[in-house]
Amino acid sequence: MNKSELIDAIAAQSGLKKTESAAALDAFIDAVGAALKQGDQVTLVGFGTFLVREREARTGRNPRSGATIEIAASRLPSFKAGKGLKDAVN
């Protein structure tokens, strides 16, 4: 399912117009992104948790040349599925 299909599904289930559904989805994405940028986590009970994981600096290897390279530390967004979502999938 891509973004436009998700907007269509939200509009069908909620009774909102497609433009309103698109605005709501965009607002959700922006709000989650802003919270993660500040280092917060977003928890939706029964669905899951959006959080930021820290990845430490490490040494890697260039597969083409075999040279050793340093990979910088980074922060990356992550999602941990909740029990309700896991049960719905299984």
Phi, psi and omega per residue, in radians:
M1 nan 2.248 3.086
N2 -1.744 -3.090 -3.028
K3 -1.094 -0.758 -3.117
S4 -1.167 -0.627 3.064
E5 -1.183 -0.637 3.083
L6 -1.144 -0.716 3.084
I7 -1.063 -0.761 3.103
D8 -1.065 -0.736 -3.139
A9 -1.160 -0.712 3.102
I10 -1.109 -0.757 3.136
A11 -1.104 -0.712 -3.115
A12 -1.186 -0.702 -3.083
Q13 -1.417 -0.505 -3.052
S14 -1.720 -0.313 -3.093
G15 1.453 0.096 3.093
L16 -1.402 2.792 3.019
K17 -1.264 2.778 -3.117
K18 -1.075 -0.644 3.138
T19 -1.164 -0.659 3.094
E20 -1.195 -0.683 3.103
S21 -1.135 -0.716 3.112
A22 -1.113 -0.719 3.122
A23 -1.139 -0.703 3.130
A24 -1.141 -0.758 3.129
L25 -1.133 -0.754 3.110
D26 -1.094 -0.702 3.110
A27 -1.120 -0.699 3.098
F28 -1.090 -0.822 -3.129
I29 -1.083 -0.760 3.131
D30 -1.123 -0.738 -3.119
A31 -1.144 -0.740 3.109
V32 -1.139 -0.769 3.126
G33 -1.064 -0.740 3.131
A34 -1.143 -0.719 3.128
A35 -1.124 -0.752 3.138
L36 -1.160 -0.634 3.128
K37 -1.094 -0.593 3.119
Q38 -1.403 -0.110 3.131
G39 1.641 0.047 3.102
D40 -1.401 2.959 2.999
Q41 -2.084 2.665 3.137
V42 -2.002 2.070 -3.109
T43 -1.966 2.170 3.043
L44 -1.978 1.823 -3.044
V45 -1.008 2.262 -3.135
G46 1.543 -0.282 -3.139
F47 -1.895 -0.999 3.131
G48 2.807 -3.048 -3.094
T49 -2.254 2.264 3.000
F50 -1.646 2.262 -3.117
L51 -2.580 2.967 3.113
V52 -1.890 2.250 3.086
R53 -1.872 2.502 3.121
E54 -1.679 2.283 3.068
R55 -1.957 2.140 -3.098
E56 -1.297 2.771 3.062
A57 -1.132 2.569 -3.111
R58 -2.659 2.953 3.109
T59 -1.741 2.319 3.117
G60 -2.170 -3.068 -3.130
R61 -2.374 2.317 3.070
N62 -1.262 2.042 -3.072
P63 -1.151 -0.453 -3.116
R64 -1.339 -0.860 -3.061
S65 -1.745 -0.326 -3.105
G66 1.444 0.030 -3.127
A67 -1.245 2.557 3.103
T68 -1.424 2.367 3.123
I69 -2.275 2.693 3.079
E70 -1.684 2.218 3.101
I71 -1.793 2.163 -3.056
A72 -1.224 2.747 3.047
A73 -1.158 2.630 -3.129
S74 -2.633 2.868 3.050
R75 -1.997 2.363 3.141
L76 -2.380 2.496 3.119
P77 -1.243 2.589 -3.111
S78 -2.502 2.769 3.096
F79 -2.295 2.280 3.079
K80 -2.007 2.030 -3.090
A81 -1.180 2.455 3.097
G82 -1.505 3.014 -3.092
K83 -1.080 -0.721 -3.133
G84 -1.064 -0.731 3.120
L85 -1.191 -0.737 3.119
K86 -1.073 -0.750 3.136
D87 -1.160 -0.624 -3.136
A88 -1.179 -0.566 -3.122
V89 -1.358 -0.626 -3.079
N90 -1.537 nan nan
